[in-house]
């Protein structure tokens, strides 16, 4: 019953297949606003879960435009290539993050995050 508004970033946990494409399962995460962090309201929908994301170090790349799945896959491949074999990061998932409302036509910010191991 509490309206919290939109927060940024909206992050989608993507699970890549062997060929780099994304599997059908994804997890969408929204940040709970600061004033609700200590005591978040209970979701009325059982499919919504509240979880605490631990601190992490990430490797990131940023790009603009209206991001589609193919954009996230391509930028993930570019980031993986740029990191080469020197960087240790999680290969079983990565985050696709967007910072802008759908009605913002210009200056959009999207990111791909790999979590450092």
N, C-alpha and C positions, 0 to 999 in steps of 0.2 A: 503494500500500500504506500510505499515511499517512492516518489519520483526523484531520481538522482541525476537525470540529464546524461548527456554523452560525455565520455572521457576519452583521452588520447594517451597513448596509442591504442587502437584496437589491434590485438595481435591474434593471428591464426597460427596454431601449431600445425605444421605440415609434416607429413610422413612420406618421404620419397621412396619410390620403388627402385629396383635395381637399375633401370634405364634413366633415372632422374625425374621421371614424371611423378605426379603426386597420387598417392593412394586416395580412395574415396573417403576415408575417415579423416576428419579434421577436428580441432578443438578451438573454439572462438573464446577469447579472453578479453574482458573489459576491466579496467582499473576501477576499483571502488574509490569514490571521492574521499579526500583527506578527512572530512568531518565524520565519515562513517567507518574509517579504518579500525578504530579501537573496538567498535561494537556494530558490525554490519547488520542490516535488517535481514531477517530470514526470508529466503525466496519462497514464493507461493507455488512455484512450478518445480516439481521433483527432478526435472532434467537439468535444472540450474544448480550448480555446486559452487560453494565458496572455498577457494584454496589459497594458501599463502605461497607466493612464489619467493623462493630463497634468492639471496643476492647471487649474481653471476657475472662473469666476465664474458663479453661477446666480441666476435668479429662481425663487422657490419658493413654493408654497402647501401647507398641511398640512390633513389631515382625518382623522377617526376611522372606526372600524367595520371590517368585513371588506370590503376594497376589491375591486370587480369592474371589468371593463373599462369599463363604462358610467360608473362613478364617476371613473376616471382621465380619460376623455374629457370628462366634464362639468367637472371641476376644471381641466383644461387649458384649456377654453374660458373659464372664469371668470378664470383667470390671464391669458390672452391679452387679455381684455377690460379687466382692471384695468391692464395695462401700456400699453394703447392704442398709438398710433403713435409714441410718444416713445422707447420702448426697442427697441434692436436685439438680436434674439436669433435663434438657429437655428430655422428653420421646418420643416426636413426631418426632424427627430426631436426627441424629448424623453424624459426619464427618468421612470419610474414607480417609486417606491421604497417599500418596506415594511420596518418595523423589528421586527416581532413574530412569534413562533412561532405556528403555526396554532391551538394550544390555548389561547392567551390570549384570553379572551372580552371583557374590558373594557379601556378605556384604550389602544386600539390607535392606532398612528401610521403614517400614510401621507403621502407627499408627491409632488407633481409638480414636476419641475425643468426649466426652460428654460435653455439655455446661452447666456450673453451673447456677442454677437459682438464 
